[in-house]
Structures are given as structure tokens and as C-alpha cells.
Amino acid sequence: MRKSQYFQRSLLNKLTKWIDRKEIYAIKGPRQSGKTTILKMLQDYLFEEKGINPENIIFLTLEDRENLEKFSRNPKEFVRSFTVHKQNERFYFLIDEFQYLPDGGQKLKLLYDIFENIKFIITGSSSLELTGKTGKFLVGRMFSFYLYQLSFAEFIRVKSRQLDNVYKEKSKFVRDFITEGKNFQIKEDIFGDNFQKYFEEYVLFGGYPEVIKTEDIETKQVILKNIYDTYVSRDIVELLKITDITKFRTILRLLANRTGNLINYNDLTADSQSYFTQIKHYLSILEETFIISLLRPFFTNKATELKKNPKIYFIDNGLRNYILNNFNSLEVRPDAGSIVENSAFIQLKMNQVDSIRYWRTLAKAEVDFVLELGRELVPIEVKYSLSKVPKISRGFRNFLLQYQPEKALVLTKNFWGELKVNSSLVKFVPVWYL
């Protein structure tokens, strides 16, 4: 059975949940994060679980120039060629790399309105194309999903069934504490060393499926090089028309060195010999193509929020480390704290937390992350160092005293504990359970 060759992806359950609805699915995410594979998994699901005639499941990639040309010239006739004698049957069109289709949003709206019996599922590697140019034509007609590289939970599922069972239990304790305030007690974690070993592998080489498939370190690095080269040459040169590739690569390296830090536009422009509007344009492209994410600050006065500089994070640590050409272990790296903080941000983003912010005062008191869950605030600090007692930073304590959240989290290096600060319950949990 073909699906046994695939990594299990958490997103698949969401995709199958609404598969019978008419709305278009748009699956967005980085290049080589597994979007083509998840389309094939959906193809298997439709055939094996839903009993759909395989002739009614149409898999297309618009990287195929012939498909792209015919689809672009006459989308109605192209789609009709698959359905002409089966107007009363249900069809599923799985369209990969949709961002290559010119005026794709307009064309898809036309098809959606004409063909009542077709479910369209599209993928793309550019948020700009699928959310902006495509999405504006499909308001009310499209469900959007994000498929990133493998999360640490998915990574553990690949590595060990036993550890996967442990992980599911303990990570649920942490999630329930964050979302519902449910208390828990962990006195001993006999698998802590196992998780730490896998976590440090994960933060060095990242979550790209092809990287995870190989155990050989040199091969992992070659795969990351190919991903990087493909991204720069195809997404940037072809799709987004950047002409100065050398400067773009320079800016990428500068950003990788600043992971977890506030963006200083003056420094970036000086170090890259660029100018402000070009830096802003490049940052926008890097976000739209799922290479970086910019984190905005938390303020009670929302009017001031956009006036403050964002912090920079990479969506995959492996790609970030490749850009810096540094795969040394965490214990010898001066940027180990930034790497682990970046990993915590990735986990929050992959868990679909809607509102993540950071907090920083003029006196430079800082909290790494602040989650806004409705009217509740949950501050999170990353502290990846050996500790045996629950202890918080002065900045974290300042936030607790000022905003008095009911719960807070400190992400540690294999340490469990708790601390009460006035009305706030602070839980200390290993960072990998986030």
C-alpha cells in the first residue's frame, strides 16, 4: 500500500474532515515541506477510504509546462476534458504548484462557479500568490491550510513509537495547561535524555521530510543545500523576479545571524550595502515564501504596536544553519539559545497559535513570547540551561507583576517544576513538549 511510504502528517486529519464540502482547499507552505506528498495521501484516502473511482481523482502539477499552458489558455475546456461524460459524478482535482498559473484566482473562481460537482484542492509555495492574488477572488469559497516542515511531534513519531506515546501524553498536559489552565504534576521523566538527544538533532537539521529520511549527516547537508538552491533559483528568480541574487543571499545570511533578535533596519542596510525599501521588500518576500516569520511586539495600546520593530525567526532551523554553514552541536555554539528559541517559535506557529507576540520595555525587560488567547495572556520564556530549581528572570517577573496572568510557562532543558508568583502559576517544562 503506497501510503505506508509516507510520514504521518497531523494536517491530514483536518483535510479529510471537510473533504465532502464544496469549498476549495488551499494548502500553503514552504517548498519541499511535503505538499505534493500530502496530495498523494489525499488521493489514497479518496480511493481507499471513500471508495472514489480513481478516474475521478485528477492529480495535476502545474510545474508541467504542458498542463500549465493548456490550463492557462482555456481552464474550462481543460477541466471539462476530464468530466465530459460524467457530469453527475463527483470529481476531485488535486492541483500542485498552483502559484505558477497566471491569474489563478480568477480562473479558479470561474471553475468553482461552473462545476458544482468538483472539489478543487490546490497547493502553493508562495503565500502572496495563494492568499493575496488568488485568495481575493475566492472569499467564502476557500479553506486555507498550512503545511510546514515536520514538527517535533511528527519527528518523534517517525523516530520511535514508544517515545511517540510518551510525547503525546506529556505534550497534552502542556497544551491543556496553556489553553484551559488544567494543572498537572510530573515528578520524574525517565525518557528525558532520549527526548533531549532527538530534540538537539531536530534543531540542528530541521524538519524537512527528505532531511529526516536520511541518518547520514553529510547527506542531510547536501539535501539542505539543494533546498536552498532551489528556493533561490526558482521561487526568487522565476516567481518573484529578484535580479540581485548576491545581495539577496547576503541579506539572508545577515538575518540568519540575527535569529531571535529585533530587526535593526539601519544595521541591515549598512551591512548589506542596500537601502531601506529594498530590505523591507526582501523581508516581505522571505515571509511570503515561508522562509522567515516576523514577530510583532505586545502592547496594551495597539496603536503603537506597528511602530515597533519586529523580531526575526526562521521557519526551519536546518535551513537557517545551512545558510550559516554551521551544524556544530548546541553545547559548543554561542547561538544555542537563539536556536532553541527559534525552535520554540516554530512549534507555536505549527500548533496554529493565532496570536504570538513578544514583550519588551524601554528598560529592555523582555519576555520571549506572549500568547493572546482571547482575553487571556500566557507569557513564555525559553531558558535552555541546566537548572535544578524553578527560577525566572527579572523581565519575566516584571511581566507577571504588571499583567497578572493566571498561567505562564518557562521552557527548559529537561527540567520540570512550578513556581507561584502572586496569582500567576508558572510551569517549568522541557522545551520539546511545547
C-alpha positions in Angstrom: 0.0 0.0 0.0 1.6 3.3 -1.1 0.6 5.4 1.9 2.9 3.3 4.2 5.8 5.0 2.5 4.7 8.4 3.8 5.3 10.2 7.1 2.1 10.7 9.0 1.2 14.3 9.0 -1.1 15.9 11.5 -2.8 18.1 8.9 -4.3 15.1 7.1 -7.0 14.7 9.7 -8.1 18.3 9.1 -8.1 17.8 5.3 -10.3 14.7 5.4 -12.7 16.3 7.9 -14.2 18.6 5.4 -13.4 16.7 2.2 -17.1 16.4 1.3 -17.8 20.2 1.3 -17.7 22.2 -1.9 -15.1 24.8 -0.7 -11.7 24.8 -2.4 -8.8 23.7 -0.2 -5.6 25.8 -0.5 -2.6 24.1 1.2 0.2 26.6 1.6 3.7 26.1 2.9 7.4 26.1 2.2 8.9 24.4 -0.8 9.6 20.7 -0.1 7.6 20.6 3.1 5.6 17.7 1.8 2.7 19.4 0.0 2.9 17.1 -3.0 3.1 14.1 -0.7 0.0 15.1 1.2 -1.9 15.5 -2.1 -0.9 11.9 -2.8 -2.0 10.8 0.7 -5.4 12.5 0.0 -5.5 10.7 -3.3 -5.0 7.4 -1.5 -7.6 8.4 1.1 -10.2 9.2 -1.5 -9.7 5.9 -3.3 -9.2 3.5 -0.3 -11.4 5.1 2.4 -14.0 6.9 0.4 -14.3 4.4 -2.5 -13.9 7.1 -5.2 -13.3 5.9 -8.7 -9.6 6.6 -9.4 -10.6 8.1 -12.8 -12.5 10.8 -10.8 -9.4 11.8 -8.9 -7.3 14.0 -11.1 -3.8 14.8 -10.0 -2.1 17.6 -11.8 1.2 19.6 -11.3 1.5 23.0 -12.9 5.3 22.6 -13.0 4.4 20.5 -16.1 4.6 23.1 -18.8 2.0 21.3 -21.0 -0.5 21.2 -18.2 0.2 24.9 -17.3 -0.2 26.1 -20.9 -3.5 24.3 -21.5 -4.9 25.2 -18.2 -4.0 28.8 -18.7 -5.3 29.1 -22.2 -8.8 27.6 -21.5 -9.3 26.4 -17.9 -13.0 25.5 -18.5 -12.2 23.3 -21.5 -9.2 21.7 -19.8 -11.2 20.7 -16.7 -14.2 19.6 -18.8 -12.0 17.2 -20.8 -11.8 15.0 -17.6 -15.5 15.2 -16.8 -17.3 15.4 -20.1 -19.3 12.1 -19.9 -19.7 12.1 -16.2 -21.5 15.4 -15.4 -23.4 13.8 -12.5 -20.4 12.2 -10.8 -18.2 13.8 -8.1 -14.7 14.7 -9.1 -11.6 15.8 -7.1 -8.9 17.9 -8.8 -5.6 17.9 -6.9 -3.5 20.7 -8.4 0.1 21.0 -7.2 2.2 24.2 -7.5 -0.8 26.4 -8.3 1.1 29.6 -7.9 2.6 29.1 -11.4 -0.9 29.7 -13.0 -1.3 33.3 -14.2 -4.5 34.9 -12.9 -5.1 31.7 -11.0 -7.6 33.2 -8.6 -9.9 34.4 -11.4 -9.7 31.2 -13.2 -10.4 29.1 -10.1 -13.4 31.2 -9.2 -14.8 30.6 -12.7 -14.3 26.9 -12.4 -15.8 26.8 -8.9 -18.9 28.6 -10.1 -19.3 26.5 -13.2 -18.6 23.0 -11.9 -20.8 22.1 -9.0 -19.6 18.5 -8.8 -15.8 19.2 -8.4 -13.8 19.6 -5.3 -10.6 21.6 -6.1 -7.6 21.2 -3.8 -4.5 23.3 -4.6 -1.1 23.7 -3.2 1.5 26.5 -3.4 4.8 27.7 -2.0 4.0 31.4 -2.0 1.6 32.9 0.5 1.5 36.0 -1.7 0.1 34.1 -4.7 -2.4 31.9 -2.8 -3.5 34.3 -0.1 -3.3 37.6 -1.9 -3.7 37.3 -5.6 -5.7 34.1 -5.5 -7.5 34.5 -2.2 -9.1 37.8 -3.0 -11.2 36.2 -5.8 -12.2 33.3 -3.6 -13.6 34.9 -0.4 -16.2 32.5 1.0 -15.1 29.8 -1.4 -11.8 28.6 0.0 -10.5 26.9 3.2 -6.8 27.7 3.8 -4.4 25.3 5.5 -0.7 25.5 6.2 1.8 22.6 5.9 5.2 23.3 7.3 8.1 21.1 7.7 7.7 18.2 10.2 7.0 19.5 13.7 8.9 17.9 16.6 5.8 15.8 17.4 5.8 14.5 13.9 9.6 14.0 14.0 9.3 11.8 17.2 6.5 9.8 15.6 9.0 8.9 12.8 11.8 8.1 15.2 10.1 5.9 17.9 6.6 4.6 18.5 7.4 4.2 22.3 8.6 7.8 22.6 5.6 9.0 20.5 3.3 7.5 23.1 5.1 9.3 25.9 5.2 12.5 23.9 1.5 12.6 23.2 0.7 12.2 26.9 3.0 14.9 28.2 2.6 17.4 25.4 -1.2 17.2 26.0 -0.6 18.1 29.7 1.3 21.2 28.5 -1.3 22.2 25.8 -4.2 21.8 28.3 -2.4 23.9 30.8 -1.9 26.7 28.2 -5.4 26.6 26.7 -7.6 25.6 29.7 -5.4 26.2 32.8 -5.5 22.5 33.7 -2.9 21.7 36.4 -0.6 18.7 36.2 2.3 17.2 38.1 5.3 15.4 36.6 7.7 14.1 39.3 10.0 12.1 37.0 10.6 11.8 33.3 12.6 8.7 32.7 12.7 9.4 28.9 14.1 13.0 29.2 17.6 12.1 27.9 16.1 10.4 24.9 14.0 13.4 24.0 16.9 15.8 24.5 19.0 13.8 22.1 16.3 13.8 19.4 15.5 17.4 20.1 19.0 18.6 19.5 19.2 16.6 16.3 15.9 18.2 15.2 17.1 21.8 15.9 20.3 21.3 14.1 18.9 19.8 10.9 15.3 20.8 10.9 12.1 19.2 9.8 12.3 18.9 6.0 10.9 15.4 5.2 13.9 14.5 2.9 16.3 15.5 5.6 14.6 13.4 8.2 14.6 10.4 5.9 18.4 10.0 6.0 20.6 9.3 9.0 23.8 10.4 7.3 24.9 13.9 8.3 26.6 14.7 5.0 23.5 13.7 3.1 21.4 15.9 5.3 23.6 18.9 4.5 23.5 18.1 0.7 19.7 18.0 0.8 19.5 21.3 2.6 21.9 22.8 0.1 19.6 21.6 -2.7 16.5 23.0 -1.0 18.2 26.4 -0.5 19.5 26.5 -4.1 16.1 25.5 -5.5 14.3 28.1 -3.4 16.7 30.9 -4.5 16.8 29.9 -8.2 13.1 29.1 -8.7 10.9 30.9 -6.2 13.0 34.0 -6.1 14.4 34.4 -9.7 11.4 32.9 -11.6 8.4 33.8 -9.5 9.4 37.0 -7.7 11.8 38.4 -10.2 14.7 39.4 -7.9 17.7 40.4 -10.1 20.4 41.0 -7.5 20.8 37.4 -6.1 24.2 38.1 -4.4 22.7 40.9 -2.3 19.7 38.7 -1.5 21.9 35.9 -0.3 23.9 38.4 1.8 20.7 39.6 3.5 19.7 36.0 4.2 23.0 35.4 6.0 22.7 38.6 8.0 19.2 37.7 9.0 20.2 34.1 10.0 22.8 35.7 12.3 20.1 37.8 13.9 17.7 35.0 14.7 15.5 35.8 17.7 16.7 39.4 17.7 14.9 42.7 16.9 15.4 43.8 13.3 17.6 46.9 13.1 17.0 48.3 9.7 19.9 50.7 9.9 22.4 47.9 10.6 20.9 45.7 7.9 21.1 48.4 5.2 24.7 49.3 6.2 25.9 45.7 6.4 24.3 44.7 3.1 25.0 47.9 1.3 21.3 48.1 0.5 18.6 50.6 1.3 15.5 50.6 3.5 12.8 49.9 0.9 14.8 47.1 -0.6 15.3 45.5 2.8 11.5 45.8 3.5 10.8 44.2 0.1 13.1 41.3 0.7 11.7 40.7 4.2 8.2 40.6 2.7 9.3 38.0 0.1 11.0 35.9 2.7 7.8 35.8 4.7 5.6 35.2 1.8 7.7 32.2 0.7 7.8 30.7 4.3 11.5 31.2 5.0 11.2 33.6 7.9 8.5 34.9 10.2 8.4 38.4 11.7 7.1 38.6 15.3 5.4 41.8 16.4 5.5 43.2 19.9 2.7 43.0 22.5 1.3 46.3 23.7 -1.9 47.1 25.5 -2.0 50.2 23.3 -2.5 48.6 19.9 -1.9 51.9 18.1 1.8 51.8 19.0 2.4 48.1 18.0 3.3 48.5 14.4 5.6 51.4 15.1 8.0 49.0 16.9 10.5 46.7 15.1 9.7 43.0 14.8 11.9 40.1 15.8 13.1 37.7 13.2 12.7 33.9 13.2 13.3 31.2 10.6 10.7 28.6 9.8 13.2 25.8 9.7 16.4 25.6 11.8 18.1 23.3 9.4 17.9 25.8 6.5 19.0 28.6 8.9 22.0 26.5 10.0 22.8 25.7 6.3 22.8 29.5 5.5 25.4 30.0 8.2 27.3 26.8 7.3 27.2 25.7 11.0 26.0 22.3 12.1 28.0 22.1 15.3 26.3 20.7 18.4 24.4 23.0 20.7 26.9 22.6 23.5 29.7 24.4 21.6 27.6 27.1 19.9 27.3 30.7 21.1 24.0 30.9 19.3 22.5 27.8 21.1 19.9 30.0 22.9 18.8 31.6 19.7 18.4 28.2 18.0 16.3 26.8 20.8 14.2 30.0 21.0 13.7 29.7 17.2 12.5 26.1 17.7 10.0 27.1 20.3 8.6 29.7 18.0 8.3 27.2 15.2 6.4 24.8 17.5 4.0 27.6 18.4 3.5 28.5 14.8 3.0 24.9 13.7 0.4 24.5 16.5 -1.7 27.2 14.8 -1.5 29.6 17.8 -3.2 32.6 16.3 -1.6 35.5 18.2 2.1 35.2 19.2 3.9 38.4 20.3 7.0 39.4 22.2 7.2 41.9 25.1 9.9 44.4 25.6 10.1 47.6 27.7 12.2 50.8 27.2 14.3 49.5 30.1 14.9 46.3 28.0 12.9 43.9 30.2 11.8 41.2 27.8 9.6 38.1 27.5 10.3 35.9 24.6 6.7 35.1 23.7 3.2 36.3 24.8 0.2 34.3 23.6 -3.0 36.1 23.4 -5.8 33.5 23.8 -9.0 35.6 23.7 -8.7 37.9 26.7 -6.1 35.7 28.4 -2.3 36.3 28.2 0.2 33.4 28.5 3.8 34.6 28.7 6.5 32.1 27.7 10.2 32.3 28.4 12.9 30.0 26.9 15.7 29.0 29.3 17.7 26.2 27.8 20.3 25.7 30.5 20.9 23.2 33.3 18.7 24.0 36.3 17.5 22.2 39.4 15.3 24.9 40.9 12.5 26.9 39.4 13.8 30.4 38.8 12.6 33.2 36.5 14.3 36.3 35.0 13.6 39.8 36.2 11.9 40.7 32.9 9.6 37.7 33.2 8.7 38.6 36.8 8.0 42.2 35.7 5.5 41.0 33.2 3.8 38.7 35.7 3.5 41.6 38.2 2.3 44.0 35.6 -0.3 41.9 33.8 -1.0 39.2 36.4 -1.8 36.3 34.0 -3.2 33.2 35.6 -0.6 30.9 33.9 2.9 31.2 32.5 5.5 28.8 31.0 9.2 28.5 31.2 10.7 26.2 28.6 13.7 24.3 29.9 16.5 21.9 29.2 14.9 18.7 30.6 13.6 20.3 33.9 10.1 20.1 35.4 8.8 22.3 38.1 6.5 25.1 39.1 6.5 28.5 40.9 3.8 30.8 42.2 4.3 34.5 41.6 1.4 36.3 43.3 -1.7 35.0 41.4 0.3 33.5 38.4 1.2 29.8 38.3 4.5 29.3 36.4 5.1 25.9 35.0 8.6 24.7 34.0 8.6 22.1 31.2 11.2 20.8 28.7 11.0 22.8 25.6 10.3 19.8 23.3 6.9 19.3 24.9 5.6 22.7 23.7 
